[in-house]
Amino acid sequence: MQERYVAHALLYILLVINIAQVLATVLLNQWNNRFYTALQQRAEATFWIELQYFTVVAFLWVILAVYELYLTQWTQMRWRRWMTGRLTGHWLDGGGHYRMRLQGNQADNPDQRIAEDVRMFTENTLALMIRFFSAILSLYAFVLILWGLSASFKYNVLGFDLESIPGYLVYAALFVAVFGTVCAHLIGRRLIGINFLRQRYEADFRYSLVRVRENDEQIALLKGEAAEAQGLARRFANVVANWFDYMKYTKRLTWFTSFVNQASVIFPFILLAPAYFSGAVQLGSLTQTAGAFGRVESALMIFTNLYASLADYKSVVDRLTGFERSAAGARTTPPAAIVTERNGDHLKLADLSVTLPDGRQLVSAPDLTVKPGDRVLVTGPSGSGKSTLFRAIAGIWPHGSGTVVSPSGADIMLLPQRPYFPVASLRDAVTYPSERGAYSDAEIVEALEAMNLAALTTRLDEEAAWHQTLSGGEQQRLALARALLSKPDWLFLDEATAAIDETGEAALYKALCDRLPNATIVSIGHRSTLVNFHDRRVHLVKDETGLHVAADAPLMPLVKG
């Protein structure tokens, strides 16, 4: 609430500064008449007085301009901070970031939209708003001046007395502005779509570069540099082609706007020259009227002069609104979706059907119950949907039907085959997503040693990209150490030890069972040795209706670990 009041106060101050700037412009316009009339009449005393007047007004103008810039930048950052927090929250809320990816390219490059588009939106919105506000004020102020000055220029064109049209100079400025605006739109309207694609192509290219950097070892091992270079060249070709389109239409628009802007400087003098040379008006009146005409024309032609900026702004708004729609769609449960409930003490799957986003069925589980304290091994052919079944149980996979009832109030943790670690200190990586200080160093060291990572206990303060620094097996051990610290009631392991040899895997499972004696453990795995640490087996079998869960399949020779 306080942030909103501060934002409103800053905005009002900016508008007041803008009003003061327009007032200063009006004063300088009136000063033009007096100053140039003094020059024409060689009135030296008046000349020095008017020069002092100009100094005071110009000094005030400089002060206003400096603080307008300063407060605008301050407002931009405060607004950007609020929008970034809001969009980041919408993106991350309830696993929406994951569901947005499942929807396809409805919101490509969300990182670019939150970082770059929000910056451009806040900067351009304030700049355009102030420009339009200033144009409206200038139009109001100088139309009145120009209307009154029109009566001073009495002459006729082809026998027609212009003074018979009240405020004819205002109508002349309006005609030029309407003509310029219509032509600018016809010439530059393609820039809206071009700017929209430009940001997308730039973001795609940056993302590809990041992918190469993060997977440099695999690329080097596979000698894939040539293939990567070709892929990067293809993506950059989109950037180049789009840029040349942007250049082409910008050049056309610049031809027109530059011509109009230059012509508008001299046009009022051409229009007013007959009255001046006839002796009807003085030089000061001519310069004042020409200045007022220019201000009115500039205010009316704001769309023409800002068309390129408005086209870019429109593309930014389209990308942000598209992102908002996609984020809202990800947070909205589709009509046919898996229902997740927190109720009771058991995990129960009822009439569960897990499908792909396009509706194709992956696996079904008509009736499956897992009790607290069970140790369940889930097996099945590779690619049969075991991992997606876990995602549905975790509540992040909405596609399908049926019900997943998970224990009420239970702490549930799911460890995937490829664990995630933030680029941070090892202490933060192993305790993620808990807050810093949730566990003591002694607890962290004990968990690392239990997972055979004693060599890392001296590196708790070291910051690194751990997903690149550690081997696959070390990463999985570190993720299991995270589970030892968290002590979840229910632990789901999605081939979380697949990168570790059988002997090491057995030691890790034994440590988990010993240190988490009350936890329910549900594992996905293929090795026969895993049966030693589970007392139930759930197998995915295939029949004429597709893959489905067959509960309590034979556990194979069972040796208690």
C-alpha positions as CSV (number, residue, x, y, z in Angstrom):
1,M,0.0,0.0,0.0
2,Q,2.8,2.4,0.9
3,E,4.6,1.7,-2.4
4,R,1.4,2.6,-4.3
5,Y,1.2,6.0,-2.5
6,V,4.9,6.7,-3.2
7,A,4.4,5.9,-6.9
8,H,1.3,8.1,-7.1
9,A,3.2,11.0,-5.4
10,L,6.1,10.7,-7.8
11,L,3.8,10.7,-10.8
12,Y,1.9,13.8,-9.5
13,I,5.2,15.6,-9.0
14,L,6.3,14.7,-12.6
15,L,3.0,16.1,-13.9
16,V,3.4,19.3,-11.9
17,I,7.0,19.7,-13.3
18,N,5.6,19.2,-16.8
19,I,3.0,21.8,-16.3
20,A,5.7,24.2,-15.1
21,Q,7.8,23.4,-18.2
22,V,4.8,24.2,-20.5
23,L,4.3,27.5,-18.6
24,A,7.9,28.4,-19.1
25,T,7.6,27.6,-22.8
26,V,4.6,30.0,-23.0
27,L,6.6,32.7,-21.2
28,L,9.5,32.2,-23.6
29,N,7.1,32.4,-26.5
30,Q,5.8,35.8,-25.3
31,W,9.4,36.8,-24.6
32,N,10.2,36.1,-28.3
33,N,7.8,38.9,-29.4
34,R,9.3,41.5,-27.0
35,F,12.9,40.5,-27.6
36,Y,12.9,40.5,-31.4
37,T,10.8,43.6,-31.5
38,A,13.4,45.3,-29.4
39,L,16.1,44.2,-31.8
40,Q,14.1,45.5,-34.8
41,Q,13.6,48.8,-33.1
42,R,17.2,49.0,-31.7
43,A,15.8,49.5,-28.2
44,E,19.0,48.8,-26.2
45,A,17.5,49.2,-22.7
46,T,14.7,46.9,-23.5
47,F,17.1,44.4,-25.0
48,W,19.1,44.0,-21.8
49,I,16.0,43.8,-19.6
50,E,14.6,41.0,-21.8
51,L,17.9,39.2,-21.7
52,Q,17.8,39.2,-17.9
53,Y,14.2,37.9,-18.1
54,F,15.4,35.1,-20.4
55,T,18.2,34.1,-18.0
56,V,15.8,33.6,-15.1
57,V,13.3,31.6,-17.1
58,A,16.0,29.5,-18.8
59,F,17.6,28.8,-15.4
60,L,14.3,27.6,-14.0
61,W,13.8,25.5,-17.1
62,V,17.2,23.8,-16.5
63,I,16.2,23.0,-12.9
64,L,12.9,21.5,-14.0
65,A,14.5,19.4,-16.8
66,V,17.1,18.0,-14.4
67,Y,14.6,17.0,-11.7
68,E,12.2,15.6,-14.3
69,L,14.9,13.3,-15.6
70,Y,15.9,12.3,-12.0
71,L,12.4,11.6,-10.8
72,T,11.4,9.8,-14.0
73,Q,14.4,7.4,-13.6
74,W,13.4,6.9,-9.9
75,T,9.8,6.1,-10.8
76,Q,10.9,3.8,-13.6
77,M,13.0,1.6,-11.2
78,R,10.3,1.5,-8.5
79,W,7.7,0.5,-11.1
80,R,10.1,-2.0,-12.7
81,R,10.8,-3.5,-9.2
82,W,7.0,-3.9,-8.6
83,M,6.3,-5.4,-12.1
84,T,9.3,-7.8,-11.9
85,G,8.1,-9.1,-8.5
86,R,4.5,-9.4,-9.8
87,L,5.4,-11.3,-13.0
88,T,8.0,-13.4,-11.3
89,G,5.4,-14.4,-8.8
90,H,2.8,-15.3,-11.5
91,W,5.5,-17.3,-13.3
92,L,6.6,-19.3,-10.3
93,D,3.3,-19.6,-8.5
94,G,2.2,-23.2,-8.1
95,G,4.6,-24.6,-10.6
96,G,3.2,-22.3,-13.3
97,H,6.6,-22.0,-14.9
98,Y,6.6,-25.7,-15.6
99,R,3.1,-25.8,-16.9
100,M,3.8,-22.9,-19.2
101,R,6.6,-24.9,-20.8
102,L,4.1,-27.8,-21.3
103,Q,1.8,-25.4,-23.2
104,G,4.4,-24.9,-25.9
105,N,5.5,-21.5,-27.3
106,Q,2.6,-19.4,-26.0
107,A,5.1,-17.5,-23.9
108,D,8.6,-18.0,-25.4
109,N,11.6,-16.9,-23.4
110,P,9.9,-15.8,-20.1
111,D,13.3,-14.7,-18.8
112,Q,13.6,-12.1,-21.6
113,R,10.0,-10.9,-21.0
114,I,10.5,-10.4,-17.3
115,A,14.0,-8.8,-17.6
116,E,14.0,-6.9,-20.9
117,D,10.4,-6.3,-21.7
118,V,9.5,-5.0,-18.2
119,R,12.5,-2.6,-18.4
120,M,11.4,-1.4,-21.8
121,F,7.7,-1.1,-20.8
122,T,8.4,1.0,-17.7
123,E,10.8,3.3,-19.5
124,N,8.7,3.8,-22.6
125,T,5.4,4.1,-20.7
126,L,6.6,6.9,-18.5
127,A,8.4,8.6,-21.4
128,L,5.4,8.4,-23.7
129,M,3.0,9.4,-21.0
130,I,5.0,12.6,-20.2
131,R,5.3,13.4,-23.9
132,F,1.6,13.0,-24.5
133,F,0.7,15.0,-21.3
134,S,3.1,17.7,-22.4
135,A,1.6,17.7,-25.9
136,I,-1.9,18.1,-24.6
137,L,-0.9,21.0,-22.3
138,S,1.1,22.7,-25.1
139,L,-1.8,22.2,-27.5
140,Y,-4.2,23.8,-25.0
141,A,-1.9,26.7,-24.2
142,F,-0.6,27.5,-27.7
143,V,-3.9,27.0,-29.6
144,L,-5.3,29.9,-27.6
145,I,-2.2,32.0,-28.4
146,L,-2.2,31.0,-32.1
147,W,-6.0,31.6,-32.4
148,G,-5.6,35.2,-31.1
149,L,-2.5,35.8,-33.2
150,S,-4.3,34.7,-36.4
151,A,-6.2,37.9,-36.4
152,S,-3.0,39.9,-36.6
153,F,-2.0,38.5,-40.0
154,K,-4.4,40.1,-42.4
155,Y,-3.7,39.3,-46.0
156,N,-5.4,37.4,-48.9
157,V,-4.5,34.5,-51.1
158,L,-5.8,34.6,-54.7
159,G,-8.3,37.3,-53.7
160,F,-9.5,35.4,-50.6
161,D,-9.2,37.2,-47.2
162,L,-7.7,34.6,-44.7
163,E,-8.8,36.7,-41.8
164,S,-12.4,35.8,-42.6
165,I,-11.6,32.3,-41.2
166,P,-11.2,32.7,-37.4
167,G,-8.1,31.0,-36.2
168,Y,-7.1,29.9,-39.7
169,L,-3.5,29.3,-38.5
170,V,-4.8,26.6,-36.1
171,Y,-6.6,24.9,-39.0
172,A,-3.5,25.0,-41.1
173,A,-1.5,23.3,-38.3
174,L,-4.3,20.7,-37.9
175,F,-4.3,19.9,-41.6
176,V,-0.5,19.3,-41.6
177,A,-0.6,17.1,-38.5
178,V,-3.5,14.9,-39.8
179,F,-1.8,14.5,-43.1
180,G,1.5,13.6,-41.4
181,T,-0.1,11.1,-39.0
182,V,-2.0,9.2,-41.7
183,C,1.0,8.9,-43.9
184,A,3.2,7.8,-41.0
185,H,0.8,5.0,-40.1
186,L,0.6,3.8,-43.7
187,I,4.4,3.8,-44.0
188,G,5.4,2.4,-40.6
189,R,2.6,0.0,-39.5
190,R,4.7,-3.1,-40.4
191,L,7.1,-2.1,-37.7
192,I,4.8,-3.4,-34.9
193,G,5.1,-7.0,-36.0
194,I,8.7,-6.6,-36.9
195,N,9.6,-5.3,-33.4
196,F,7.6,-8.1,-31.8
197,L,9.6,-10.8,-33.7
198,R,12.9,-8.9,-33.2
199,Q,12.8,-9.4,-29.4
200,R,11.9,-13.0,-29.8
201,Y,14.7,-13.8,-32.3
202,E,17.2,-12.0,-30.1
203,A,16.1,-14.0,-27.0
204,D,16.2,-17.3,-28.9
205,F,19.8,-16.6,-30.0
206,R,20.9,-15.7,-26.5
207,Y,19.3,-18.8,-25.1
208,S,21.2,-20.9,-27.7
209,L,24.5,-19.4,-26.6
210,V,23.7,-20.1,-22.9
211,R,22.8,-23.7,-23.8
212,V,26.2,-24.1,-25.5
213,R,28.0,-22.7,-22.5
214,E,26.1,-24.9,-20.0
215,N,26.8,-28.1,-22.1
216,D,30.3,-27.3,-23.3
217,E,31.7,-30.6,-22.0
218,Q,29.2,-32.8,-23.8
219,I,29.7,-30.8,-27.0
220,A,33.4,-31.1,-26.8
221,L,33.2,-34.9,-26.1
222,L,30.9,-35.4,-29.1
223,K,33.0,-33.0,-31.3
224,G,29.8,-31.1,-31.9
225,E,31.3,-27.7,-32.4
226,A,30.5,-27.6,-36.1
227,A,26.9,-28.6,-35.5
228,E,26.5,-26.0,-32.8
229,A,28.0,-23.3,-35.0
230,Q,25.5,-24.2,-37.7
231,G,22.6,-24.1,-35.2
232,L,23.7,-20.7,-33.9
233,A,24.1,-19.4,-37.4
234,R,20.5,-20.4,-38.3
235,R,19.2,-18.6,-35.2
236,F,21.3,-15.6,-35.9
237,A,20.1,-15.6,-39.5
238,N,16.6,-14.9,-38.1
239,V,18.0,-11.9,-36.2
240,V,19.8,-10.6,-39.4
241,A,16.7,-11.0,-41.6
242,N,14.5,-9.3,-39.1
243,W,17.0,-6.5,-38.7
244,F,17.0,-5.8,-42.4
245,D,13.2,-5.7,-42.4
246,Y,13.4,-3.2,-39.5
247,M,16.0,-1.1,-41.4
248,K,13.8,-1.0,-44.5
249,Y,10.7,0.2,-42.9
250,T,12.5,2.5,-40.5
251,K,14.3,4.1,-43.4
252,R,10.9,4.7,-45.1
253,L,9.4,6.2,-42.0
254,T,12.6,8.3,-41.3
255,W,12.4,9.7,-44.9
256,F,8.9,10.9,-44.3
257,T,9.2,12.2,-40.7
258,S,12.5,14.0,-41.4
259,F,11.1,15.7,-44.4
260,V,8.0,16.7,-42.5
261,N,10.0,17.9,-39.5
262,Q,12.3,20.0,-41.6
263,A,9.4,21.5,-43.7
264,S,7.5,22.3,-40.5
265,V,10.3,24.6,-39.4
266,I,10.0,26.9,-42.4
267,F,6.3,26.4,-43.2
268,P,4.9,29.0,-40.7
269,F,7.4,31.6,-42.0
270,I,6.3,30.9,-45.6
271,L,2.6,31.2,-44.5
272,L,3.2,34.4,-42.5
273,A,5.8,36.1,-44.8
274,P,3.2,38.1,-46.9
275,A,1.9,39.8,-43.8
276,Y,5.4,40.7,-42.5
277,F,6.7,42.1,-45.8
278,S,3.5,44.1,-46.2
279,G,4.5,45.8,-42.9
280,A,1.3,44.7,-41.1
281,V,3.3,43.0,-38.3
282,Q,6.7,43.4,-36.6
283,L,9.5,40.9,-36.5
284,G,8.7,40.0,-32.9
285,S,5.1,39.2,-33.7
286,L,6.3,37.1,-36.6
287,T,8.7,35.0,-34.5
288,Q,6.1,34.6,-31.7
289,T,3.4,33.4,-34.1
290,A,5.8,31.1,-35.9
291,G,6.9,29.6,-32.5
292,A,3.3,29.1,-31.5
293,F,2.4,27.6,-34.8
294,G,5.4,25.2,-34.4
295,R,4.3,24.2,-30.9
296,V,0.7,23.5,-32.0
297,E,1.9,21.6,-35.0
298,S,4.4,19.6,-32.9
299,A,1.7,18.7,-30.4
300,L,-0.7,17.6,-33.1
301,M,2.0,15.6,-34.9
302,I,3.1,13.7,-31.8
303,F,1.9,10.4,-33.3
304,T,3.9,11.0,-36.5
305,N,7.1,11.9,-34.6
306,L,6.8,9.0,-32.1
307,Y,5.4,6.4,-34.5
308,A,8.6,4.2,-34.4
309,S,8.6,4.4,-30.6
310,L,4.9,3.6,-30.5
311,A,5.4,0.6,-32.7
312,D,8.1,-0.7,-30.5
313,Y,6.0,0.0,-27.4
314,K,3.0,-1.9,-28.9
315,S,5.2,-5.0,-29.5
316,V,6.4,-4.8,-25.9
317,V,2.9,-4.6,-24.5
318,D,1.8,-7.5,-26.7
319,R,4.6,-9.7,-25.4
320,L,3.9,-8.8,-21.8
321,T,0.1,-9.4,-22.1
322,G,0.8,-12.6,-23.9
323,F,3.0,-13.7,-21.0
324,E,0.3,-12.7,-18.5
325,R,-2.3,-14.8,-20.4
326,S,0.0,-17.8,-20.6
327,A,0.8,-17.5,-16.9
328,A,-2.9,-17.2,-16.0
329,G,-3.7,-20.2,-18.2
330,A,-1.0,-22.2,-16.5
331,R,-2.5,-21.4,-13.1
332,T,-6.0,-22.3,-14.2
333,T,-6.9,-26.0,-13.9
334,P,-8.1,-27.3,-17.3
335,P,-11.6,-28.8,-17.5
336,A,-10.2,-32.3,-17.9
337,A,-7.4,-32.4,-15.3
338,I,-6.1,-34.6,-12.5
339,V,-7.6,-33.6,-9.1
340,T,-5.1,-33.5,-6.2
341,E,-6.3,-33.6,-2.6
342,R,-4.6,-33.6,0.8
343,N,-6.7,-35.9,2.9
344,G,-6.1,-38.7,5.3
345,D,-2.9,-40.7,6.0
346,H,-2.5,-42.7,2.8
347,L,-1.5,-42.0,-0.8
348,K,-4.3,-43.1,-3.0
349,L,-4.7,-43.1,-6.8
350,A,-8.3,-43.5,-7.9
351,D,-9.2,-43.9,-11.6
352,L,-6.1,-42.0,-12.5
353,S,-5.3,-41.6,-16.2
354,V,-2.1,-39.7,-17.1
355,T,-2.0,-38.2,-20.6
356,L,0.2,-36.1,-22.8
357,P,-0.8,-32.5,-23.4
358,D,-2.3,-33.6,-26.7
359,G,-4.6,-36.1,-24.9
360,R,-2.8,-39.3,-25.7
361,Q,-2.8,-41.6,-22.7
362,L,0.5,-42.5,-21.1
363,V,-0.4,-44.7,-18.1
364,S,-3.4,-45.4,-15.9
365,A,-3.8,-46.4,-12.3
366,P,-7.3,-47.6,-11.5
367,D,-6.7,-48.2,-7.8
368,L,-3.5,-47.9,-5.9
369,T,-2.9,-47.2,-2.2
370,V,0.4,-46.7,-0.4
371,K,0.4,-46.7,3.4
372,P,2.7,-44.7,5.6
373,G,6.0,-46.6,6.2
374,D,5.7,-48.6,3.0
375,R,8.8,-49.1,0.8
376,V,7.5,-49.3,-2.8
377,L,9.5,-50.0,-5.9
378,V,8.0,-48.9,-9.2
379,T,9.2,-50.7,-12.3
380,G,8.3,-50.8,-15.9
381,P,9.7,-50.4,-19.5
382,S,11.7,-47.3,-20.2
383,G,9.6,-44.5,-21.5
384,S,6.4,-46.1,-20.1
385,G,5.4,-43.0,-18.1
386,K,6.8,-43.8,-14.7
387,S,8.4,-40.3,-14.2
388,T,5.2,-38.6,-15.5
389,L,3.2,-40.6,-13.0
390,F,5.4,-39.2,-10.2
391,R,4.8,-35.7,-11.6
392,A,1.1,-36.3,-11.4
393,I,1.5,-37.5,-7.8
394,A,3.5,-34.3,-7.0
395,G,0.7,-32.2,-8.5
396,I,2.7,-30.5,-11.2
397,W,1.3,-32.6,-14.1
398,P,-2.3,-31.5,-14.8
399,H,-3.0,-33.5,-18.0
400,G,-5.3,-36.4,-17.5
401,S,-8.2,-37.4,-15.2
402,G,-8.8,-39.1,-11.9
403,T,-7.8,-38.3,-8.4
404,V,-4.6,-38.2,-6.4
405,V,-5.1,-38.1,-2.6
406,S,-1.9,-37.5,-0.7
407,P,-1.5,-37.5,3.1
408,S,-2.8,-34.4,4.9
409,G,0.0,-32.4,6.5
410,A,2.7,-34.7,5.4
411,D,6.1,-33.4,4.2
412,I,6.6,-34.8,0.6
413,M,9.9,-34.6,-1.3
414,L,10.5,-35.8,-4.9
415,L,14.1,-36.2,-6.1
416,P,14.4,-36.5,-10.0
417,Q,17.2,-38.3,-11.8
418,R,18.8,-34.9,-12.7
419,P,18.8,-32.8,-9.5
420,Y,18.7,-29.1,-9.6
421,F,21.2,-26.9,-7.7
422,P,21.3,-23.1,-7.7
423,V,24.5,-21.2,-8.6
424,A,25.4,-20.5,-5.0
425,S,27.5,-21.7,-2.1
426,L,27.6,-25.4,-1.5
427,R,25.8,-24.8,1.8
428,D,22.9,-23.2,0.0
429,A,22.9,-25.8,-2.7
430,V,22.6,-28.8,-0.3
431,T,19.9,-27.1,1.8
432,Y,17.8,-25.8,-1.2
433,P,15.0,-24.8,-1.1
434,S,15.2,-24.1,2.7
435,E,16.2,-20.7,3.9
436,R,19.8,-20.1,4.8
437,G,20.4,-21.0,8.4
438,A,17.7,-23.7,8.5
439,Y,20.5,-26.3,9.3
440,S,23.7,-26.0,11.2
441,D,27.0,-26.7,9.6
442,A,27.4,-29.8,11.8
443,E,24.1,-31.2,10.3
444,I,25.2,-30.4,6.8
445,V,28.6,-32.1,7.3
446,E,26.9,-35.2,8.8
447,A,24.6,-35.5,5.8
448,L,27.4,-35.1,3.3
449,E,29.5,-37.7,5.1
450,A,26.6,-40.1,5.2
451,M,26.3,-39.8,1.4
452,N,30.0,-40.4,1.0
453,L,30.8,-36.8,0.1
454,A,33.2,-36.1,2.9
455,A,35.6,-34.4,0.4
456,L,33.1,-31.6,0.0
457,T,32.7,-30.8,3.7
458,T,35.5,-28.2,3.5
459,R,33.9,-26.4,0.6
460,L,30.6,-25.2,2.2
461,D,31.4,-21.5,1.5
462,E,32.5,-22.1,-2.1
463,E,30.2,-20.7,-4.8
464,A,30.1,-22.6,-8.1
465,A,27.8,-23.9,-10.8
466,W,27.5,-27.3,-9.1
467,H,25.6,-28.9,-11.9
468,Q,28.8,-28.5,-14.0
469,T,31.4,-28.9,-11.3
470,L,30.2,-32.2,-9.9
471,S,29.9,-35.5,-11.6
472,G,26.5,-37.1,-12.2
473,G,26.9,-39.5,-9.3
474,E,28.1,-36.7,-7.0
475,Q,25.1,-34.6,-7.9
476,Q,22.8,-37.4,-7.0
477,R,24.6,-38.0,-3.7
478,L,24.3,-34.3,-2.9
479,A,20.5,-34.4,-3.6
480,L,20.1,-37.4,-1.3
481,A,22.0,-35.4,1.4
482,R,19.4,-32.8,0.9
483,A,16.7,-35.4,1.7
484,L,18.6,-36.5,4.9
485,L,18.5,-32.9,6.1
486,S,14.9,-32.3,5.2
487,K,13.7,-35.6,6.7
488,P,10.5,-35.8,4.6
489,D,7.6,-38.0,5.7
490,W,7.3,-39.3,2.1
491,L,10.3,-39.6,-0.2
492,F,9.9,-40.2,-4.0
493,L,13.1,-41.2,-5.8
494,D,12.8,-41.0,-9.6
495,E,15.9,-43.1,-10.6
496,A,17.7,-40.8,-8.1
497,T,20.7,-43.2,-7.9
498,A,20.9,-44.2,-11.6
499,A,24.4,-42.6,-12.0
500,I,25.8,-44.5,-9.0
501,D,27.3,-48.0,-9.1
502,E,25.3,-50.8,-7.5
503,T,27.6,-51.1,-4.4
504,G,27.4,-47.3,-3.8
505,E,23.7,-47.4,-4.5
506,A,23.2,-50.1,-1.8
507,A,25.1,-48.1,0.7
508,L,23.1,-45.0,0.0
509,Y,19.8,-46.8,0.3
510,K,20.9,-48.3,3.6
511,A,21.8,-44.9,4.9
512,L,18.4,-43.6,3.9
513,C,16.6,-46.4,5.5
514,D,18.6,-46.1,8.7
515,R,18.4,-42.4,9.0
516,L,14.8,-42.0,7.8
517,P,13.2,-45.1,9.5
518,N,9.7,-43.6,9.5
519,A,9.7,-42.2,6.0
520,T,7.6,-43.8,3.2
521,I,10.0,-44.4,0.3
522,V,8.7,-44.8,-3.3
523,S,11.4,-45.5,-5.9
524,I,11.6,-45.8,-9.6
525,G,14.4,-48.0,-10.7
526,H,15.5,-50.8,-13.0
527,R,18.2,-52.6,-11.0
528,S,17.3,-55.9,-9.4
529,T,19.3,-55.0,-6.3
530,L,16.8,-52.4,-5.4
531,V,14.4,-55.0,-4.2
532,N,16.6,-55.5,-1.1
533,F,15.3,-52.1,0.2
534,H,11.6,-52.3,-0.7
535,D,8.8,-54.5,0.5
536,R,6.3,-53.9,-2.3
537,R,6.6,-53.7,-6.1
538,V,4.3,-51.8,-8.5
539,H,4.8,-52.7,-12.1
540,L,3.6,-51.0,-15.2
541,V,2.2,-53.5,-17.6
542,K,0.9,-53.2,-21.2
543,D,-2.2,-54.7,-22.6
544,E,-4.7,-53.9,-25.3
545,T,-5.9,-50.7,-23.4
546,G,-2.3,-49.4,-23.0
547,L,0.0,-49.2,-20.0
548,H,-1.5,-49.4,-16.5
549,V,-0.3,-49.9,-13.0
550,A,-0.5,-53.4,-11.6
551,A,-0.2,-53.1,-7.9
552,D,1.7,-55.6,-5.7
553,A,3.5,-57.4,-8.5
554,P,5.9,-60.1,-7.5
555,L,8.9,-58.5,-5.8
556,M,11.4,-61.0,-7.2
557,P,13.8,-62.7,-4.8
558,L,13.5,-60.5,-1.7
559,V,16.5,-60.0,0.6
560,K,15.9,-57.5,3.4
561,G,18.6,-54.8,3.5
